[in-house]
Amino acid sequence: MVDREALLLGLVPPLACLLLAVSVRVPGSVQVPAAVVLLLAGAAGGYVAGTFAGGSRRRRVRHGFLSGGVAGLLFGGTLAYAIHESAAPRETLYWWLHYAVATSTPPDVVAAYGYYVLAGVGAAAALAYAAGGAVAAAATKTAGSRGIRYS
């Protein structure tokens, strides 16, 4: 059985980071640390989901994977859209990621496989979030069989 409360609470850290990545301007000097924080947001969400789910390791991993997967789909989808439409506001983290993909991909590859490159970037982002969430959830140690409860 899936604990809906744990999944929803696990979405808070990655969605907050995604919102900041789309809306806050990032100077060029901190773009790499900001990108690392954005990629670790899936693990943070998985850790929260696993902690609140509690129970066996399999249950915690399932919740972390689902939480990271949902956030990863949002991250991968919005990143692919921002790259395809050039819709990211200038100097935000999404703009820097778009710049990195655009300058590191050879033009003949983009001409031949443009949409596949976008799909690959989106799928890699979603899988990174889901895997990070599952690993972080497996590392949680919770007391009791139900995890942390406030009610």
C-alpha positions as CSV (number, residue, x, y, z in Angstrom):
1,M,0.0,0.0,0.0
2,V,1.2,3.5,-0.9
3,D,1.2,6.2,1.8
4,R,-0.2,9.2,0.0
5,E,0.9,11.6,2.7
6,A,4.5,10.4,2.5
7,L,4.5,10.8,-1.3
8,L,3.1,14.3,-1.2
9,L,5.6,15.4,1.5
10,G,8.4,13.9,-0.6
11,L,7.4,16.2,-3.5
12,V,8.0,19.4,-1.5
13,P,11.8,19.6,-1.7
14,P,12.2,18.9,-5.4
15,L,9.3,21.1,-6.4
16,A,10.6,23.9,-4.4
17,C,14.0,23.6,-6.1
18,L,12.4,23.3,-9.5
19,L,10.4,26.5,-8.9
20,L,13.6,28.3,-7.8
21,A,15.5,26.9,-10.8
22,V,12.9,28.4,-13.2
23,S,12.4,31.7,-11.5
24,V,15.6,32.9,-9.8
25,R,18.6,34.3,-11.7
26,V,21.8,32.5,-11.0
27,P,25.2,34.2,-11.6
28,G,27.6,32.3,-13.8
29,S,30.0,31.7,-10.9
30,V,27.5,29.5,-9.0
31,Q,25.8,27.7,-11.9
32,V,27.6,24.4,-11.3
33,P,26.8,24.2,-7.5
34,A,23.2,25.3,-8.3
35,A,22.9,22.5,-10.9
36,V,24.3,19.9,-8.4
37,V,21.7,21.1,-5.8
38,L,19.0,20.8,-8.4
39,L,20.0,17.3,-9.2
40,L,20.2,16.3,-5.5
41,A,16.6,17.6,-4.9
42,G,15.2,14.2,-6.1
43,A,17.3,12.5,-3.4
44,A,16.0,15.0,-0.8
45,G,12.5,14.3,-1.7
46,G,13.1,10.5,-1.6
47,Y,14.6,10.9,1.8
48,V,11.6,12.7,3.1
49,A,9.2,10.2,1.5
50,G,11.1,7.3,2.9
51,T,11.3,8.8,6.4
52,F,7.6,9.5,6.5
53,A,6.6,6.1,5.0
54,G,8.6,4.0,7.4
55,G,8.3,0.3,7.5
56,S,10.5,-2.1,5.6
57,R,13.3,-1.0,3.3
58,R,11.3,-2.1,0.3
59,R,8.4,0.1,1.4
60,R,10.7,3.1,1.9
61,V,12.4,2.5,-1.5
62,R,9.1,2.3,-3.3
63,H,7.9,5.6,-1.8
64,G,11.2,7.3,-2.6
65,F,11.2,6.0,-6.1
66,L,7.6,7.1,-6.7
67,S,8.3,10.5,-5.2
68,G,11.5,11.0,-7.2
69,G,9.9,9.7,-10.3
70,V,6.9,12.1,-10.2
71,A,9.3,15.1,-9.5
72,G,11.7,13.8,-12.2
73,L,8.9,13.7,-14.8
74,L,8.1,17.3,-14.0
75,F,11.8,18.2,-14.1
76,G,12.5,16.4,-17.3
77,G,9.4,17.6,-19.0
78,T,9.9,21.2,-18.1
79,L,13.6,21.0,-19.0
80,A,12.8,19.5,-22.4
81,Y,10.1,22.2,-23.0
82,A,12.5,25.0,-21.9
83,I,15.2,23.7,-24.3
84,H,12.8,23.1,-27.2
85,E,11.0,26.4,-27.0
86,S,13.9,28.4,-25.6
87,A,11.4,29.5,-23.0
88,A,13.6,29.7,-19.9
89,P,14.0,33.1,-18.4
90,R,17.5,34.5,-19.1
91,E,20.2,33.6,-16.5
92,T,18.1,31.1,-14.5
93,L,19.4,27.6,-13.9
94,Y,17.2,26.3,-16.7
95,W,18.7,28.8,-19.0
96,W,22.2,27.6,-18.0
97,L,21.3,24.0,-18.5
98,H,19.9,24.9,-22.0
99,Y,23.1,26.7,-22.7
100,A,25.1,23.6,-21.7
101,V,23.1,21.2,-23.8
102,A,23.1,23.6,-26.8
103,T,26.9,24.3,-26.8
104,S,28.0,20.7,-26.1
105,T,25.8,18.9,-28.7
106,P,27.3,18.9,-32.2
107,P,25.1,20.7,-34.8
108,D,24.9,17.6,-37.1
109,V,23.5,15.5,-34.2
110,V,20.9,18.1,-33.4
111,A,19.9,18.4,-37.1
112,A,19.5,14.6,-37.4
113,Y,18.2,13.6,-33.9
114,G,16.9,16.9,-32.4
115,Y,13.8,15.5,-30.7
116,Y,15.6,12.3,-29.6
117,V,18.2,14.5,-27.9
118,L,15.4,16.3,-26.0
119,A,13.7,13.1,-25.1
120,G,17.1,11.7,-23.8
121,V,17.7,14.8,-21.7
122,G,14.2,14.6,-20.2
123,A,14.4,10.8,-19.6
124,A,17.9,11.1,-18.0
125,A,16.6,13.9,-15.7
126,A,13.6,11.8,-14.7
127,L,15.7,8.7,-14.0
128,A,18.3,10.6,-12.1
129,Y,15.5,12.0,-9.8
130,A,13.8,8.6,-9.4
131,A,17.1,6.7,-8.7
132,G,18.3,9.4,-6.2
133,G,15.0,9.3,-4.4
134,A,15.1,5.5,-4.1
135,V,18.7,5.4,-2.9
136,A,18.0,8.1,-0.3
137,A,14.8,6.5,0.9
138,A,16.7,3.2,1.4
139,A,19.2,5.0,3.6
140,T,16.6,6.3,6.0
141,K,16.3,4.8,9.5
142,T,12.9,5.2,11.0
143,A,11.6,4.1,14.4
144,G,8.5,1.9,14.3
145,S,6.7,0.5,11.5
146,R,4.9,3.6,10.3
147,G,7.6,6.2,10.2
148,I,7.1,9.7,11.5
149,R,3.6,10.8,12.3
150,Y,2.4,14.1,13.6
151,S,-1.3,13.3,14.1
